[in-house]
Each structure stands twice: as structure tokens, then as C-alpha cells.
């Protein structure tokens, strides 16, 4: 009888402990995981659907979006881009494009908002879309309209992409392509304005900011085409390296002078160069000679990826295996390219 009683006490004690432990686990499970909001600024490397002019923009034409989401969605790629991977990294879906804010449920805005527009820069470019200063103005309006609160910004992350539209505009609008001094002065102007933008985001309450360096512009297909996609154009890469050094210096200075915020420089240049060295990815793309060659191109120099004639006939061709290319078109990585870049940037993103 004593043995039976002792066993019963032991069984009840274990059951009670297990029940308490299980209850604690259920309570932990029931508590929602706090995810940050993501606010995106910049150009086509971050734009997931803002740049839309009567649906004639190439990012809204086939074959853009053929891999993800299976149709054109405004992304300048065949699938996911940097914004999508960064959002996934922080456990959220890609934030709603600013232009789509009225066409989605309010609950979808909980992940943040994307203010980036393809082809834009810190200054006005050849594309008539909001420059970065205006994009930040658009975030301020969301605060004024109580779409977001100061508390939201306090726990949010900003992603800023800048791929080189300011340089393209400068070169095409001025006779300075061989004038190194003018280009360097332009870089100083760009970094100065970028610094103003970064300080403004900090003043608004965003404590974690990630900003990309400029990619190796001389390795973009529209530059590498001059060597039949065999080599990068080093002159453009030199401009990118100078820009990135100045940007690094400015970010270090800002981080040293602010106590409660942090700016992370994402080494897009290094991530691109690392990915472009992996020519083994071309095994399934026998028609492509190197990773510098884009997957989607116009059938001749008059056309480009996504072009159609007046009758709607396609004037482009797509490589056999887009998922194994690095570049999608003349400027933008494919989904595979962006995944390679993200994998290289992931350790840095873990610091936010």
C-alpha cells in the first residue's frame, strides 16, 4: 500500500511538472514574434512595383516576373530581387509598394512600405520619378497620416539601394565621360546628399539603416558588351570603387557621431564580384558564354528585354535556364543572381 501511495505521489508530481512545462511552452508559442518593419528607398535594385507608367515600363512587361511571381509585378528581374531576400531574412514578406498602398488591406502594411522607384537617384535623373528626397517625404506623409507611428520607426529597418542612375544621368547629360576630376566631384556631391538623407532618416527615428555600395558598374552587361561579355570595363569599376570608399568613410563618420543608431554598409560590389567568378553556374546555359552575359536580350540592338512591336510580337529572347544566369537583362541581376548576392550579404545583415 505504501509503495502504491509513493508511486501515486511520484506520478502526480511528474504530471504536474509536465503540465506546467507544457503550459509554459504553449504560452511561449502563443506569444507573437516581433518582426521589424522594412522601409525601402532607392532605385530598381529595390523597387518591387512602384515604377509604372501606363503599364508600358519594361518591369510590367513579359517576360519580367516569369520565375516569380509568374507574371510581371514591377520587379526589374525574372523573379525575386534584393528587397525580397532582405525582407525574408528578417522574417517578413516584402513590404507593399508605395503606389499600391490603397489597393491592399491595411494589415499588409504591417511589414513596412517600399518607396523605391526604378531609375531614380539622390538627384533628378533621366527618369521622371521621385528622387530619394521625395521618397523620404512620402514616408513622412505616412507618419503625418498615422499610417505608421514613431514607435514603428523605432523598431524598423531601412534599406537603401543606389545602383548608379546618378552617374548614368551625369555621363549622358554632360561631356565629362573622360574627365576624372568632374566624375569625382559628382561622387562627392552624391555622397554629400546621401549623408543628408541618412541623417534625416535617423532624425525621423529609424535606428537601423542598411545602405548598399554601388555594384561593379563596369561588369554590368551594358558595359561588358563592348568585350563580347568577356571582361568588365575597368574605367566604370574605378568610379564605383571611388564612390564606395567615400561612402564607407561617410558611414564610419556618421556611426562615430551617433549613439543610438547604426548604419550598415552592404558590400554590393564585393558580392557581385564574388558571384561573377562562379562560371560553373553556366552549365545549363550553353548559349551563354560568361556570367556577364544577360539572360534576356532584344533580338537586335534596336530592341531590349521585354520589347514588342506595334502588333505585340515579341522582339526579345530568353536564355534556356534563367535560374542559372547571374544577370537577367542589361543592368539587373536575375533571381539567381540576387540569391547569390544575398548569400554573400547575409553575414552582414545578421548585424542589424
N, C-alpha and C positions, 0 to 999 in steps of 0.2 A: 504493500500500500504506500509506504514511504517512497519507494522507488518510482511508483506511478505518479505520486504528487510532485516529486522533484522533476520528473520528466515534463509534467504539465507546466510547471513554473518555467522551465527552460524553454519549452515550445512557445509559451505566451510571450516570454521576453524577446526571443528571436523574432516572432511575428510582429511585436510592437516596434522593434528596431527597424525591421524591414519595411513596415508600413510608413514609419516616419521618414525613412530614407527615400522611399518611393514617392511620398508626398512632396519632399523637398525637390526631387528630380522633376516631378510634374510642375511644381511652381517655377522651376528654372526654365522648363520648356515653354511654359505659358507666357513668360516674360518676353516681350518682343525685343529682338536685337536691334539696337540703334544703328542705323546706317546714315552716313553723311549725305547731304545733297551735293550734287555736282553742277557747277555753273561753268559753261564753256564759252570762250571768246576766241576770235581769230578768223581763220580762212577755211579753205576747202579741206584741209587736213583735219579739221574739227567739225565741219558743217554736216549735219545729218538730215537736212531738209529745208533750210531757210531760203537758199538762193533759188528763187522761182520767178521767171519772167514769162508769163503766159504759157507755162509748161514747155517752153522751147529750149530751156537750159539743158545742156547735154546730160547732166546728172539726173534729169527726169525722162530721159530717152532710153529705150533699149539699146544696147544690152546691159546698161548700168543696173546694178542690183540683181543680176541673174543668179548669183550664188546665194545671196541673202539681201532682202527677204524673198527673193524670187521674182521681183518686179522692180522697176525704178522707184526709188524712195527719196531721191535728192542727195544720196551719198555719191561722192565722186570716186566710185570704185565698183567692182563687181559684187562686193559684199561689205562686211564689217570694216570699220575704219578705227583710227586711234581712239576716238571718243568712246566707241562701243567697248573696246577692250579695257580702257581705264575705268569705265563705269562698272563693268563686270568684276574688275579687280577689287572694287570697294563694295561689292555685293548688291549693286542696284542695277536696274535697267537703264538704258541710255536716256538721258533727260529729254524732255519734249522740246522740239524746236520752237523758238520764239514765235515764228509765223503760224504755228499750229496750236497756240495756247488756247484759242477759243473753240477749237474743234475737238478737244479731248475732255474727258471727265476731270474734274478738279483733283480727284485722288491721284491722277497720273502726274500732277505737278509736284508731288511729294519727293520725287527723285531729283529735283532741280530743273534747270532750263538751259537750253543751248542757244546762245546768242551769235554764234559764228556764222559768217557768210563767205561762201567761196569767192576767191579772187580779191579779197579785201586785205588791208594792211593797217598800219598805225596811222598812215596818211591816206588821203584820197588816192585811188588807183584808177586804172582804165575801166574798171568795173563800177557801175553806178549802184553801189550797195553800201550799207552802213560801215564806216571805218570803226576801229576798235573803240575810240572815244564814244561814239554813238551807241555802240553795243553796251558799253558800261552804263550809259544814260538809260538804256532800256531796262537794265537791271534795277536802277534807281526808281524807275517808274513802277516796277513790280512791288518795291518796298512802299512807295507812296500809296499804292492801291491796296496794300495789305495782303497781297498775294503771298509774300514772304515777310518774315519778321527779322529784326536784328538778331534774335536768338537763333533763327535758322542759319543766318550767315555765320554766326559764331562757331557752329559745328560743321560748316560746309567746306568744300574743297573747290578751288578754281583751277581750271585747265586752260592754258593759253597756248594756241598754236600760231606760229608765224613761219610760213614756208618760203617767202621771198617775193610776194607781189609788189612790195615797195621797190625792190631792186628792179624787177621787170619793168615797172612803170617808169622808173628813173632812166633806165637804159634806152627804152623805146621813145621816151619823150625828150631826151637830151643827147647831144653829140659828145658824150663823155665815156663811151664804152671802153676807150683805151686810156682814159685819164684816171690813173690810180688815185691821185690826190682827191679828185671830185668824188670818186666812189667811197673813199674813206671818210670824207666829210659827210656824205649821205649816211654812212653807217653810224657816225656819231649822232646825227640828227634822229635816226631811228631809235637808237638806244636811249637817247635823252627822252623821247616821247614814251617809249616803253616804260621807263622808270617812273614817269609821271602817272601812267596808267596803273602800274603796280602799287604805287603809294596810294592812289585813290581807292583801289580795291581793299587795301589794308585799312584805310580810314573808314570804309563802309562796314568793316567788321569781319572780313574774311581773313582767317588766321593761317590758313594753309593754301599756298598758291604753287602750282606747278606750271612751268613755262618751258617750252621746247627750244632747244637751239635750232639753228637752221640746218636743214639737211645738206648733204654734198650736192649743191646745185649743178655742178659740172657732170654729175653722174645721172642726172635725170635724162630720160630718153630723148627729150627735145634738144639736149646738149650733146649726148653721146652719139646721136645720129650722124654727126659730122665725121666720125671714125667708123661708121657702119656698126655701131654698138660694140666696138672692141675696147674703147678706152673712155675714161672720163675727161672732160675739158678742165684742165688744172686751173686756168685763169678764174673760172667761176668758183671752183673749190677754194681758191685762195681768198676770194671775197667772203665766202661762208666762214672760213676759219677765223678771219679777222673779226667778223661780226660776232662769232661765238666767244672769242676771247674777251671782247669788250663787254658782251652780255654777262659773262662769268664774273668779270670784275665788278660790274654794277650790282649783280645779285649778291656777291660777297659783301659789298659795301652796305646794301640795304639790310642784310641779315645781321650785320655787326651793329647797326644803329637802331634796330627794333628788338624789343624784349619779348613781346607776346605774340609774334607771328613768325612764320617761316616760309621762305621761298625756295622751292626745289627746282634746280635746272635739270631738265631731262635731255640727255645727250643724244638727240636725234641723229646728229652727224655720225657719231660712233656706231649707233645701232644700225643705220643704213649701211655703212661700210662693212660692218661685220656680216650682215646678211648677204651683201652682194658678193662676198668671197665664196659663197656656198654654191658653186656652179653645179654641184651634184643634183640640185633640185630640178635641173633641166632634163632629166632622164625621160620624162614623159612628154616633153615638148621638143620633138626632134626638128620642128620647123623653126625653132628659136635658137639663135647661135650663142647668146650670152644672156645673163640675167639683166643686162642693161637694156635689152630689147623689150618693148611693151607687148602685152598680150593682144590688146585691141587697137587696131590702127585703121586709118582710112585706106581705101583701095588705091589711092594715089595721093600726091601732095596737095590736091585740091580739097580733099576730104579728111575727116578725122573720126575717131571712135564715136559712134552714135549718129553719124551723118546719114541723112536720107535725101533723095532728090525730090523734086516737086510732086512726083507721083507716089512718094512714100517708099520708094525702092531703097533698100539698104545699100550704103556706099562705104561699108566697113567690113572688116573680117576679124574674127576672134580666134585665138590660138586653141589648139585641141584640148589642152588641160589648163584652164585658167588657175586652178588650185595649186599649180606647181610653178607659177610665174612669180616674179617679185614685183614687177610694175604692171599695172592694168592699162594705163594709157600713157601719153607723153609726159605726164607730170606726177600722176598719183599711183601709189602702190596698190597692188591687188589685195584681196583679203588675206591671202597667204603672206604677202609682203608685210602687211600690218601686223600679222600674228608674229612674224619673225622679229619685227621691231619691238613689239610689246614684250616678247620674251626677254629681249635684251634690256628693256627698261624696268622690268618687274622688280629687281632688287632695289632700284632707286625709289619706286613707288611705295615700297614697304616702309620707307622712312616717314611717310606722311601719316 
